[in-house]
Amino acid sequence: MEHLDEQFPLAPLDDHLIHQTPDPIRVAWSSDPRFYERYWNVFHDEVGDLLIAAGGTFYPNLDLAEAYAIVNYRGIHRSVRAFRPLGVDRMDLEVGPIRPSIVEGLRRWRHVLAPNDWDISYELDWVDRRRQVYSAAYGSLKSATPTGSQKHVTAGFEGFGDVTGWVQIGDVRVEWPKGAARGTRDRHWGIGRGVGGPGMHPGRTVKAGWKGGNWIWFDDFAIWGRTVLYDFGDPRPGAGRVVNVERRLRFEEDTKIFTEGVIDYTFDTGEQRQVHFERLGFQTAYMKCGLYGGSPETGLHHGEYVGEPMVEGDEFDVREASVRSKLSGLNEHHCRIICEDRTTTGILQPLEPDAYESCARGERGWAFL
């Protein structure tokens, strides 16, 4: 839109009847620099050849927009990261070659990665298939850092869905027709989550994520972390809960990275499910390449970049154990998932080596397979 900078802090969204405060939409409700708005997605086929992780974050109080795209094709792991000033229009999700758009809120997104120096690109259409529900997890004022700041919070919603489109990796084009690929996503916002790296969290070691993430979608049940998501139109209200998890996991001896596991889930209804996970080859998205815990070469954390618009990326052969060790941290493992006589694929997301260490210590709910 022409001349929009002249109208700062007004944006096109301010023409809609949606305001919650006297401020324009560009102004966040909190002045904490670690306030963020984030989208996160994992897309995968059903055979273990191609895995994509893509996400982005806006930091209104830092005037920063960032995004990343990770493509692992048969163990070759390529990433693109992009940064720019946020500007006034928070409806503009484009950051460098990473160009998602919301087609229909809560139902449809379009994800585009334009051609770039790392020779990966895609055009993908996402359709939500499970009912999203709002939730919020608040920290404590006593543990807030710096002392006296607002308590940390992660709020938003999560879901599962189908993906169609194409992915280009070098000279190889992979088509994903209807039924060939699926995935999971979240939309979160709040304060904290490691935004700004160690410098914005004095006196505290901020982990890159939760050590017990799991995203499972069968026809009759779907588990997102500790939430049981229902179909649209299901007569049950809201969502269910996982009230107990017992994990028995196996890891690579040299890297301490997950390979296989059996997990028992107990739902709030009293129902139980035993699920077997088996990592598919070397199909893992290493989220350091998405700024979780610091990027591999530049060490950038979420919300830490300062400067002019910039695009960077990398390529790694994660079939090599030494490379996997270098990248390991918050890891999205594409797995074959079996429950009774049914088989699907999905994601196990441990923080590593934390998951291994929890098994070694014999923490409640954690053991070796």
C-alpha positions in Angstrom: 0.0 0.0 0.0 1.4 3.4 -1.0 2.1 6.1 1.6 1.4 3.8 4.5 4.5 4.9 6.4 3.1 8.5 6.4 0.3 7.3 8.6 2.2 5.5 11.3 1.0 4.0 13.7 -2.2 3.6 11.7 -2.5 0.4 9.6 -5.3 -0.9 7.3 -6.4 -3.2 10.1 -7.4 -0.1 12.1 -10.3 0.5 9.7 -12.0 -2.6 11.1 -14.2 -2.5 14.2 -11.9 -4.7 16.3 -10.0 -2.5 18.8 -9.6 -3.6 22.4 -7.8 -0.6 23.7 -7.6 3.1 22.7 -4.3 2.4 20.9 -4.1 1.5 17.2 -3.5 -2.2 16.5 0.2 -1.7 15.9 0.7 -0.9 19.6 0.9 -4.0 21.8 -1.0 -4.2 25.1 2.3 -4.7 27.0 5.5 -2.6 26.7 7.7 -5.6 27.6 10.2 -6.0 24.8 9.7 -9.8 24.9 6.1 -9.6 23.8 5.7 -11.7 20.7 3.2 -13.1 18.1 4.2 -16.4 16.6 3.1 -19.0 14.1 4.7 -22.5 13.9 4.1 -25.4 11.5 5.5 -28.8 10.8 4.5 -30.5 7.5 5.5 -34.0 6.5 4.7 -36.8 4.0 3.6 -40.2 5.1 6.7 -42.1 3.9 9.7 -40.4 5.6 11.3 -38.6 2.6 10.3 -35.0 3.2 9.9 -32.9 6.4 9.3 -29.1 6.6 9.3 -26.8 9.7 8.3 -23.2 9.1 7.5 -20.4 11.4 7.7 -16.7 12.1 7.4 -14.1 14.9 6.6 -10.5 15.2 8.0 -8.4 18.1 6.0 -5.1 18.1 8.1 -3.6 20.9 11.4 -4.4 19.1 10.1 -3.4 15.6 11.3 -6.8 14.4 9.8 -9.5 12.1 11.6 -12.8 11.6 10.8 -16.1 9.9 12.4 -19.4 9.0 11.9 -22.4 6.8 13.6 -25.8 7.3 13.4 -28.5 4.6 14.9 -31.9 5.3 14.8 -34.1 2.2 16.2 -37.6 2.8 18.7 -36.4 5.4 19.9 -33.2 3.6 18.8 -30.4 6.0 18.5 -26.9 4.5 17.3 -23.8 6.2 16.5 -20.1 5.4 16.1 -17.4 8.0 14.9 -13.9 7.3 14.7 -10.6 9.3 13.2 -7.1 8.6 11.8 -4.2 10.6 8.2 -4.9 11.5 6.9 -1.6 10.3 3.3 -0.6 10.7 1.3 -3.3 8.9 1.0 -6.4 11.1 -1.1 -8.1 8.5 1.9 -8.3 6.2 3.5 -11.7 7.0 6.2 -11.6 4.3 9.8 -11.7 5.5 12.3 -12.1 2.7 11.6 -15.2 0.7 9.2 -16.6 3.4 5.7 -15.4 2.4 2.8 -17.0 4.2 -0.7 -15.7 4.1 -3.9 -16.3 6.0 -6.7 -17.3 3.5 -9.4 -18.0 6.1 -8.7 -17.5 9.8 -8.8 -20.7 11.9 -9.2 -22.8 8.7 -6.8 -22.1 5.8 -3.2 -20.7 5.3 -1.0 -20.6 2.2 2.7 -21.0 2.7 5.2 -19.8 0.0 9.0 -20.0 0.1 10.3 -18.1 -2.9 13.5 -19.2 -4.7 16.6 -18.3 -2.7 20.3 -19.1 -2.4 19.7 -22.3 -0.6 17.9 -23.9 -3.5 14.7 -24.7 -1.6 11.2 -23.4 -2.4 7.6 -24.4 -2.0 3.9 -23.4 -2.5 1.7 -25.2 0.0 -1.9 -25.0 1.0 -2.9 -25.8 4.6 -6.4 -26.8 5.8 -7.2 -27.2 9.5 -9.0 -30.5 10.4 -9.2 -30.4 14.2 -11.0 -27.9 16.4 -8.7 -25.4 17.9 -9.3 -24.1 21.5 -7.9 -21.2 23.3 -5.6 -21.7 26.2 -3.1 -19.7 28.3 -0.3 -20.8 30.5 1.0 -18.1 33.0 4.2 -18.0 34.9 4.6 -16.5 38.3 5.4 -13.0 39.3 8.0 -14.4 41.7 9.9 -16.1 39.0 9.6 -13.3 36.4 12.9 -11.9 35.0 14.1 -9.2 35.5 12.6 -9.1 39.0 9.5 -6.9 39.0 8.6 -7.5 35.3 5.4 -8.9 34.0 4.9 -12.7 34.4 5.6 -14.8 31.4 2.7 -16.2 29.5 2.1 -18.3 26.4 -1.4 -18.0 25.0 -3.1 -19.2 21.8 -4.3 -22.3 20.1 -3.0 -25.4 18.2 -4.3 -27.8 15.5 -3.8 -30.5 13.0 -4.4 -30.4 9.2 -3.7 -31.5 5.7 -1.2 -30.0 3.2 -1.2 -30.0 -0.6 1.2 -28.4 -3.1 4.8 -28.8 -4.2 8.3 -28.5 -2.8 11.4 -27.9 -4.8 14.8 -29.1 -3.5 17.6 -28.4 -6.0 16.6 -30.2 -9.2 14.0 -32.4 -7.4 10.3 -31.4 -7.3 8.1 -33.3 -4.9 4.3 -33.0 -5.4 2.0 -33.4 -2.5 -1.5 -34.2 -3.8 -4.5 -34.5 -1.5 -3.8 -37.2 1.1 0.0 -37.3 0.6 1.0 -34.9 3.5 -0.3 -33.6 6.8 1.0 -31.8 9.8 0.5 -29.7 12.9 0.6 -26.0 13.7 0.2 -23.5 16.5 -0.5 -19.8 16.9 0.9 -18.4 20.1 1.4 -15.0 21.6 2.6 -13.7 25.0 5.6 -12.6 26.9 8.9 -14.5 27.4 9.7 -17.8 25.6 13.4 -16.9 25.4 12.7 -13.8 23.3 15.9 -11.6 23.0 18.2 -14.5 24.0 20.2 -14.6 27.2 20.6 -10.9 27.4 16.9 -10.3 28.0 16.7 -13.0 30.7 19.3 -12.1 33.3 19.9 -14.7 36.0 18.0 -17.3 34.1 18.8 -20.2 31.8 16.1 -20.3 29.2 15.4 -23.6 27.6 14.7 -23.8 23.8 11.5 -25.7 24.5 9.6 -28.4 26.3 11.3 -31.8 26.6 8.1 -33.8 26.2 6.4 -32.6 22.9 4.3 -35.0 20.9 1.9 -34.4 18.0 -0.2 -37.5 17.2 -3.3 -37.6 14.9 -5.3 -40.7 14.5 -8.9 -40.7 13.2 -10.3 -41.4 16.7 -7.9 -39.3 18.8 -5.4 -36.5 18.4 -2.8 -35.5 21.0 -1.1 -32.1 20.9 1.2 -31.9 23.8 -1.1 -32.5 26.7 -4.3 -31.5 24.9 -6.7 -34.0 23.1 -8.1 -32.2 20.1 -11.6 -33.1 18.7 -13.0 -32.9 15.2 -15.0 -29.8 14.1 -18.6 -30.6 15.0 -17.8 -33.1 17.7 -20.5 -33.0 20.4 -17.9 -32.9 23.1 -17.2 -29.3 24.2 -13.8 -27.7 23.9 -10.9 -30.2 24.1 -9.8 -33.1 26.3 -6.7 -33.5 28.4 -3.8 -36.0 28.8 -3.6 -36.5 32.6 -0.6 -38.9 32.7 2.2 -39.9 30.4 4.7 -42.8 30.9 7.6 -42.8 28.4 10.1 -45.5 27.6 12.6 -44.2 25.1 15.7 -45.4 23.1 18.5 -43.1 21.9 21.5 -43.2 19.7 24.5 -44.1 21.9 26.9 -41.4 20.6 24.5 -38.4 20.1 21.8 -39.2 22.8 19.2 -38.4 20.1 15.9 -40.2 20.1 15.3 -43.2 17.8 12.3 -45.2 19.2 9.9 -45.2 22.1 6.7 -46.5 23.6 4.5 -44.0 25.4 1.4 -44.7 27.5 -1.2 -41.9 27.6 -4.1 -41.6 30.1 -6.9 -39.2 29.2 -9.2 -37.2 31.5 -11.9 -39.7 30.5 -10.0 -42.6 32.0 -9.2 -44.0 28.6 -5.7 -45.2 27.9 -3.7 -45.5 24.7 -0.3 -47.1 24.1 1.6 -45.6 21.2 4.9 -46.8 19.6 7.1 -44.2 17.9 9.9 -45.1 15.5 12.0 -42.3 13.9 12.0 -42.4 10.2 15.6 -42.5 9.0 17.3 -39.1 9.6 14.1 -37.1 9.1 14.4 -34.5 11.8 14.0 -30.8 11.7 16.7 -29.3 14.0 15.1 -26.2 15.4 18.4 -24.5 16.2 18.1 -23.6 12.5 14.8 -21.9 13.4 16.4 -19.8 16.1 15.4 -22.1 19.0 18.4 -22.0 21.3 20.5 -20.0 18.9 21.2 -20.6 15.2 24.1 -22.9 14.3 26.6 -20.5 12.9 25.5 -17.0 13.9 24.1 -17.9 17.3 21.0 -15.7 16.9 18.1 -16.3 19.2 14.4 -15.3 18.7 14.1 -11.5 18.8 17.8 -10.9 19.0 18.6 -9.6 15.5 19.2 -5.9 15.1 19.9 -4.3 11.7 18.8 -3.9 8.1 16.7 -6.6 6.3 18.8 -9.8 6.1 18.5 -13.3 4.8 20.8 -16.2 5.9 20.7 -19.9 5.7 22.6 -23.2 5.8 22.8 -26.8 4.6 23.8 -29.8 6.6 24.0 -33.6 6.0 22.3 -34.9 9.1 23.1 -38.5 8.2 26.4 -37.7 9.8 26.4 -38.3 13.6 28.8 -35.4 14.3 26.4 -33.0 12.4 23.4 -34.3 14.3 25.3 -33.6 17.6 26.1 -30.1 16.5 22.5 -29.3 15.6 20.7 -31.1 18.4 18.6 -29.2 20.8 14.8 -28.8 20.2 14.3 -31.5 17.6 11.2 -32.4 15.5 11.5 -36.1 14.8 9.3 -37.5 12.0 8.1 -40.9 13.3 6.1 -43.9 12.2 3.4 -44.1 14.9 1.5 -47.3 15.8 -1.5 -47.7 18.1 -2.9 -51.2 18.2 -3.6 -52.1 14.6 -3.4 -48.6 13.2 -0.4 -46.8 11.7 0.2 -43.2 10.8 3.1 -40.8 11.0 3.6 -37.7 13.2 6.1 -35.8 15.3 7.9 -36.4 18.6 9.6 -33.2 19.8 12.0 -33.8 22.7 14.5 -31.2 24.0 17.8 -33.1 23.7 19.8 -34.2 25.6 17.3 -33.3 28.3 15.0 -36.2 27.4 17.9 -38.7 27.6 19.0 -37.2 30.9 15.5 -37.5 32.3 15.5 -41.2 31.5 19.0 -41.7 32.9 17.9 -40.1 36.2 14.8 -42.2 36.3 12.5 -39.2 36.6 8.8 -40.0 37.1 7.3 -40.9 33.7 10.7 -41.3 32.0 12.6 -44.5 31.5 14.8 -46.2 28.9 13.3 -48.7 26.4 
